Amino acid sequence: MKFDVMPVATEKQIVEIEEAANHVWHNYYRDIFSPQQIDYMLEKYQSKEALKRQMSEGNIYFMLISDGSFAGYMCYKMYSDYVFISRLYIKAEYRRQGLAKKAIDRLDKLLKSGNSDDVGLSNIKKLRLNVERENYFAINVYEHLGFTKTKAVDTDIGSGFVCKEYVMERKIKKDRS
């Protein structure tokens, strides 16, 4: 399997991300959230307008490409000493093929400090993400990738909806052998 990442930059790619989010969220999260909460979250966080706004605020979206096909996407944002991964979604037909690991490995490679000329990368020490506490599959995947739960948080996202999540973290892997 050939794996690659492609930065999201065009209107067409943004629409592809929006469509993928609609499919993934309605199929994957239906046992965790109500249909109303899924629709609300998609509009607030994964609509074309929301994606454009997030990108203008420094969020970096990448399409995950497996054997030439769009298999999923990842979004992250850099902070002073960590990178927050806000999205890592794999389409159903591409799950259980190691794509999440490949995406995280690619991010590790990008963030390796010491040899980089990029300002600020040497200060980044860890990856952080939030995952729904009822999303057992994703929790297991992240734990397998070296993430640990650091705390539980309940976040009011508006319109009477609350996300009950774990914050998970792991150190940047410095040596990719």
Backbone as numpy.savetxt, mean C-alpha at the origin, in Angstrom:
# Nx Ny Nz CAx CAy CAz Cx Cy Cz
8.24 -15.83 -13.49 7.39 -14.66 -13.49 8.28 -13.42 -13.49
8.02 -12.52 -14.42 8.73 -11.25 -14.48 7.92 -10.21 -13.72
8.57 -9.55 -12.77 7.91 -8.54 -11.93 8.55 -7.19 -12.18
7.71 -6.16 -12.25 8.21 -4.80 -12.39 7.23 -3.84 -11.74
7.68 -2.62 -11.53 6.80 -1.57 -11.03 6.83 -0.42 -12.03
5.71 0.28 -12.12 5.59 1.40 -13.05 4.99 2.58 -12.29
5.71 3.71 -12.22 5.12 4.88 -11.55 3.82 5.31 -12.23
2.84 5.66 -11.41 1.57 6.14 -11.94 1.73 7.62 -12.25
1.53 7.98 -13.51 1.73 9.37 -13.93 0.64 9.88 -14.86
-0.06 8.99 -15.54 -1.02 9.43 -16.55 -2.46 9.31 -16.04
-3.33 10.02 -16.68 -4.77 9.95 -16.38 -5.28 8.51 -16.56
-4.83 7.86 -17.61 -5.25 6.47 -17.88 -4.83 5.54 -16.74
-3.62 5.71 -16.23 -3.15 4.88 -15.12 -3.95 5.17 -13.85
-4.27 6.43 -13.61 -5.07 6.78 -12.44 -6.44 6.12 -12.52
-7.05 6.11 -13.69 -8.34 5.45 -13.88 -8.20 3.94 -13.66
-7.10 3.35 -14.11 -6.88 1.91 -13.89 -6.77 1.60 -12.40
-6.11 2.47 -11.64 -6.00 2.29 -10.19 -7.39 2.40 -9.56
-8.15 3.40 -9.95 -9.50 3.59 -9.42 -10.36 2.35 -9.70
-10.31 1.83 -10.91 -11.09 0.64 -11.27 -10.65 -0.58 -10.48
-9.34 -0.75 -10.33 -8.82 -1.88 -9.56 -9.26 -1.77 -8.10
-9.20 -0.57 -7.54 -9.63 -0.37 -6.15 -11.10 -0.75 -5.97
-11.95 -0.32 -6.90 -13.37 -0.67 -6.82 -13.55 -2.18 -6.82
-12.87 -2.86 -7.69 -13.00 -4.31 -7.77 -12.46 -4.98 -6.50
-11.25 -4.63 -6.11 -10.62 -5.25 -4.95 -11.43 -4.98 -3.69
-11.79 -3.73 -3.46 -12.47 -3.39 -2.20 -13.84 -4.04 -2.11
-14.61 -4.05 -3.20 -15.94 -4.66 -3.12 -15.88 -6.17 -2.97
-14.84 -6.79 -3.46 -14.72 -8.24 -3.33 -13.97 -8.67 -2.08
-12.93 -7.95 -1.72 -12.09 -8.37 -0.61 -12.60 -7.90 0.74
-13.12 -6.69 0.82 -13.49 -6.11 2.11 -14.96 -6.32 2.49
-15.71 -7.05 1.68 -17.14 -7.20 1.96 -17.42 -7.92 3.28
-16.45 -8.69 3.79 -16.63 -9.36 5.09 -16.12 -8.52 6.25
-15.51 -7.38 5.95 -14.95 -6.52 6.99 -15.78 -5.24 7.15
-16.18 -4.64 6.03 -16.91 -3.37 6.05 -18.28 -3.55 5.42
-19.19 -2.66 5.79 -20.51 -2.64 5.14 -20.34 -2.09 3.72
-21.28 -2.41 2.82 -21.21 -1.83 1.47 -21.18 -0.30 1.50
-21.88 0.30 2.45 -21.90 1.76 2.55 -20.52 2.30 2.93
-19.83 1.61 3.85 -18.50 2.06 4.24 -17.50 1.87 3.11
-17.62 0.78 2.38 -16.74 0.55 1.24 -16.91 1.67 0.22
-18.16 1.98 -0.12 -18.42 3.04 -1.09 -17.87 4.38 -0.60
-18.08 4.67 0.68 -17.58 5.92 1.25 -16.05 5.98 1.17
-15.38 4.90 1.55 -13.92 4.87 1.55 -13.36 4.95 0.14
-14.02 4.28 -0.80 -13.55 4.36 -2.18 -13.63 5.80 -2.69
-14.73 6.47 -2.42 -14.88 7.86 -2.87 -13.85 8.77 -2.18
-13.68 8.57 -0.88 -12.79 9.45 -0.10 -11.31 9.20 -0.39
-10.94 7.92 -0.62 -9.51 7.57 -0.70 -9.04 7.05 -2.06
-9.94 6.52 -2.88 -9.49 5.85 -4.09 -10.20 6.29 -5.36
-10.97 7.38 -5.29 -11.56 7.93 -6.51 -10.47 8.63 -7.30
-10.73 8.87 -8.56 -9.77 9.56 -9.41 -9.34 10.89 -8.79
-10.30 11.64 -8.27 -10.00 12.94 -7.66 -9.15 12.77 -6.41
-9.47 11.77 -5.58 -8.70 11.52 -4.36 -7.27 11.10 -4.70
-7.12 10.27 -5.72 -5.79 9.82 -6.14 -4.94 11.01 -6.60
-5.53 11.86 -7.41 -4.80 13.05 -7.89 -4.39 13.95 -6.73
-5.30 14.15 -5.79 -5.00 14.99 -4.63 -3.86 14.37 -3.82
-3.94 13.06 -3.56 -2.90 12.39 -2.80 -1.54 12.50 -3.49
-1.53 12.34 -4.80 -0.27 12.43 -5.53 0.30 13.85 -5.44
-0.57 14.85 -5.45 -0.09 16.24 -5.33 0.44 16.52 -3.93
0.06 15.70 -2.96 0.51 15.86 -1.58 1.72 14.99 -1.25
2.33 14.39 -2.26 3.56 13.63 -2.04 3.40 12.12 -1.95
2.20 11.61 -2.13 2.01 10.16 -2.15 2.47 9.64 -3.50
3.19 8.53 -3.48 3.75 7.96 -4.70 3.02 6.64 -4.98
2.37 6.58 -6.13 1.66 5.37 -6.55 2.48 4.64 -7.60
2.53 3.31 -7.46 3.17 2.44 -8.44 2.20 1.34 -8.82
2.15 1.04 -10.10 1.42 -0.13 -10.57 2.37 -1.31 -10.46
1.87 -2.44 -10.02 2.65 -3.67 -9.94 2.37 -4.48 -11.19
3.41 -4.83 -11.90 3.28 -5.49 -13.19 3.85 -6.90 -13.08
3.04 -7.89 -13.43 3.47 -9.29 -13.41 3.33 -9.85 -14.83
4.44 -10.26 -15.38 4.46 -10.80 -16.75 3.74 -9.87 -17.74
3.96 -8.57 -17.56 3.41 -7.58 -18.49 1.99 -7.14 -18.21
1.36 -7.70 -17.17 -0.03 -7.35 -16.86 -0.13 -6.60 -15.54
-1.09 -5.69 -15.46 -1.35 -4.91 -14.25 -1.91 -5.85 -13.19
-1.14 -6.09 -12.12 -1.51 -7.07 -11.11 -1.94 -6.45 -9.78
-1.64 -5.17 -9.60 -2.00 -4.52 -8.35 -1.31 -3.17 -8.27
-1.35 -2.58 -7.08 -0.72 -1.28 -6.92 -0.29 -1.06 -5.48
0.63 -0.12 -5.34 1.15 0.26 -4.04 1.25 1.78 -3.99
1.03 2.32 -2.80 1.19 3.75 -2.57 1.96 3.94 -1.28
2.90 4.86 -1.31 3.63 5.17 -0.09 3.95 6.66 -0.05
4.31 7.10 1.15 4.72 8.49 1.35 5.89 8.49 2.32
6.88 9.30 2.02 8.07 9.39 2.86 7.89 10.45 3.93
8.30 10.11 5.13 8.33 11.04 6.25 9.79 11.15 6.71
10.04 11.84 7.80 11.43 12.12 8.19 12.23 10.86 8.47
11.65 9.86 9.16 12.43 8.67 9.49 11.72 7.36 9.14
10.62 7.44 8.40 9.93 6.22 7.99 9.19 6.47 6.68
8.79 5.37 6.07 7.93 5.41 4.89 6.61 4.77 5.28
5.52 5.48 5.03 4.20 4.96 5.32 3.62 4.36 4.04
3.33 3.07 4.08 2.70 2.37 2.96 1.19 2.44 3.20
0.51 3.25 2.41 -0.92 3.41 2.62 -1.75 2.43 1.81
-1.18 1.89 0.74 -1.91 0.94 -0.10 -0.95 -0.12 -0.63
-1.38 -1.34 -0.54 -0.71 -2.45 -1.23 -1.80 -3.46 -1.54
-2.29 -3.40 -2.76 -3.40 -4.25 -3.18 -2.99 -5.07 -4.38
-3.31 -6.35 -4.29 -3.02 -7.30 -5.37 -4.37 -7.81 -5.87
-4.57 -7.78 -7.19 -5.80 -8.33 -7.76 -5.91 -9.81 -7.40
-7.14 -10.28 -7.25 -7.41 -11.64 -6.77 -6.64 -12.71 -7.55
-6.62 -12.57 -8.87 -5.99 -13.61 -9.69 -4.47 -13.64 -9.58
-3.89 -12.64 -8.91 -2.44 -12.58 -8.74 -1.99 -12.81 -7.31
-2.94 -13.04 -6.40 -2.58 -13.28 -5.00 -1.89 -14.63 -4.85
-1.13 -14.73 -3.77 -0.40 -15.95 -3.40 0.70 -16.30 -4.41
1.23 -15.25 -5.06 2.33 -15.44 -6.01 3.59 -14.67 -5.58
3.56 -14.14 -4.37 4.72 -13.43 -3.85 4.87 -12.00 -4.32
3.80 -11.42 -4.89 3.91 -10.06 -5.40 4.04 -9.01 -4.28
3.38 -9.23 -3.15 3.53 -8.30 -2.03 4.97 -8.28 -1.57
5.58 -9.44 -1.46 7.00 -9.51 -1.07 7.87 -8.80 -2.09
7.61 -9.03 -3.35 8.40 -8.38 -4.40 8.25 -6.86 -4.34
7.04 -6.39 -4.07 6.81 -4.94 -3.99 7.55 -4.35 -2.79
7.48 -5.00 -1.65 8.18 -4.52 -0.45 9.69 -4.60 -0.66
10.16 -5.68 -1.27 11.59 -5.79 -1.57 12.06 -4.65 -2.47
11.25 -4.30 -3.45 11.60 -3.21 -4.36 11.68 -1.89 -3.59
10.75 -1.69 -2.66 10.77 -0.49 -1.84 12.02 -0.47 -0.96
12.35 -1.61 -0.36 13.59 -1.71 0.43 14.79 -1.30 -0.41
14.86 -1.84 -1.60 15.99 -1.55 -2.49 16.08 -0.05 -2.77
14.94 0.56 -3.03 14.90 2.00 -3.29 15.38 2.80 -2.08
15.05 2.33 -0.90 15.30 3.10 0.32 16.62 2.79 1.01
17.37 1.86 0.46 18.65 1.53 1.10 19.44 2.80 1.35
19.89 2.95 2.55 20.65 4.16 2.87 22.15 3.91 2.77
22.90 4.98 2.86 24.35 4.88 2.84 24.94 5.17 1.49
24.43 4.56 0.45 25.00 4.74 -0.89 24.18 5.69 -1.74
23.07 6.18 -1.20 22.15 6.97 -2.01 22.54 8.44 -2.00
22.41 9.08 -3.13 22.60 10.52 -3.23 21.31 11.27 -2.93
20.20 10.53 -2.78 18.92 11.18 -2.52 18.89 11.76 -1.11
18.58 13.03 -1.02 18.54 13.72 0.27 17.47 13.09 1.15
17.84 12.78 2.37 16.88 12.29 3.35 16.69 10.79 3.40
17.08 10.07 2.36 16.86 8.63 2.38 17.65 7.95 3.49
18.80 8.47 3.83 19.61 7.82 4.87 18.96 7.94 6.24
18.02 8.87 6.42 17.32 9.02 7.70 16.18 8.02 7.86
15.72 7.43 6.77 14.57 6.53 6.82 15.02 5.18 7.35
14.41 4.78 8.46 14.84 3.57 9.15 13.80 2.45 9.12
12.53 2.79 8.83 11.50 1.75 8.92 10.37 1.99 7.94
9.62 0.92 7.73 8.38 0.94 6.96 7.24 0.84 7.97
6.17 1.56 7.69 5.00 1.54 8.57 3.76 1.41 7.71
2.76 0.74 8.23 1.47 0.62 7.55 0.39 0.37 8.58
-0.84 0.56 8.16 -2.00 0.22 8.97 -2.75 -0.89 8.27
-3.29 -1.82 9.05 -4.07 -2.92 8.49 -5.27 -3.15 9.40
-6.41 -3.37 8.79 -7.62 -3.65 9.55 -7.40 -4.85 10.47
-7.85 -4.74 11.70 -7.63 -5.82 12.67 -8.35 -7.11 12.29
-9.38 -7.02 11.46 -10.10 -8.22 11.01 -9.55 -8.76 9.69
-8.53 -8.13 9.14 -7.96 -8.55 7.86 -6.84 -9.56 8.14
-7.24 -10.75 8.56 -6.30 -11.77 9.02 -5.32 -12.20 7.93
-5.79 -12.31 6.71 -4.91 -12.71 5.61 -3.78 -11.70 5.45
-4.12 -10.40 5.37 -3.10 -9.37 5.20 -2.16 -9.31 6.40
-2.70 -9.45 7.61 -1.85 -9.44 8.80 -0.82 -10.56 8.70
-1.26 -11.75 8.31 -0.34 -12.88 8.17 0.73 -12.61 7.11
0.32 -12.01 5.99 1.29 -11.68 4.94 2.33 -10.70 5.47
1.86 -9.64 6.12 2.80 -8.63 6.63 3.71 -9.21 7.70
3.17 -10.05 8.58 4.03 -10.68 9.59 5.08 -11.57 8.92
4.69 -12.27 7.89 5.64 -13.10 7.13 6.73 -12.24 6.50
6.41 -11.00 6.16 7.38 -10.09 5.56 8.19 -9.33 6.61
8.00 -9.66 7.90 8.82 -9.08 8.95 8.20 -7.91 9.70
6.96 -7.58 9.40 6.29 -6.50 10.11 5.77 -7.02 11.45
5.76 -6.15 12.45 5.19 -6.49 13.75 4.15 -5.44 14.12
3.16 -5.87 14.88 2.13 -4.95 15.36 2.75 -4.09 16.46
2.56 -2.78 16.34 3.09 -1.87 17.36 1.99 -1.28 18.23
0.79 -1.16 17.69 -0.33 -0.67 18.49 -1.63 -0.86 17.71
-2.73 -0.76 18.43 -4.07 -0.79 17.82 -4.62 0.63 17.87
-5.23 1.05 16.77 -5.82 2.39 16.70 -7.22 2.29 16.10
-8.09 3.15 16.59 -9.43 3.31 16.03 -9.47 4.71 15.44
-9.75 4.80 14.13 -9.72 6.08 13.44 -11.09 6.42 12.89
-11.63 7.55 13.32 -12.89 8.06 12.79 -12.58 8.65 11.41
-13.14 8.04 10.36 -12.86 8.52 8.99 -13.99 9.38 8.43
-14.97 9.69 9.27 -16.07 10.54 8.84 -17.33 9.76 8.53
-18.44 10.47 8.45 -19.76 9.89 8.13 -20.15 8.74 9.04
-19.65 8.75 10.26 -20.00 7.71 11.23 -19.21 6.42 11.08
-18.22 6.39 10.22 -17.43 5.18 10.00 -16.11 5.23 10.77
-15.72 4.07 11.28 -14.48 3.94 12.04 -13.67 2.79 11.45
-12.37 3.00 11.31 -11.45 1.93 10.93 -10.73 1.48 12.19
-10.78 0.17 12.45 -10.11 -0.43 13.62 -8.90 -1.18 13.08
-7.72 -0.59 13.32 -6.52 -1.07 12.66 -5.39 -1.37 13.63
-4.45 -2.16 13.14 -3.15 -2.30 13.78 -2.18 -1.43 12.99
-1.30 -0.77 13.70 -0.13 -0.15 13.09 0.94 -1.22 13.11
1.54 -1.46 11.95 2.60 -2.47 11.84 3.85 -1.79 11.29
5.01 -2.23 11.77 6.27 -1.65 11.34 7.33 -2.73 11.17
8.33 -2.38 10.38 9.55 -3.18 10.31 10.68 -2.30 9.82
11.88 -2.68 10.21 13.06 -1.92 9.78 13.29 -2.12 8.30
13.89 -1.09 7.68 14.31 -1.21 6.28 15.40 -2.27 6.22
15.29 -3.17 5.29 16.34 -4.17 5.09 17.47 -3.51 4.30
18.62 -3.44 4.93 19.74 -2.71 4.34 20.51 -3.54 3.34
20.55 -4.82 3.53 21.38 -5.66 2.66 20.51 -6.62 1.89
20.40 -6.45 0.60 19.57 -7.31 -0.26 20.47 -8.28 -0.99
20.70 -9.42 -0.43 21.55 -10.42 -1.07 20.79 -11.22 -2.09
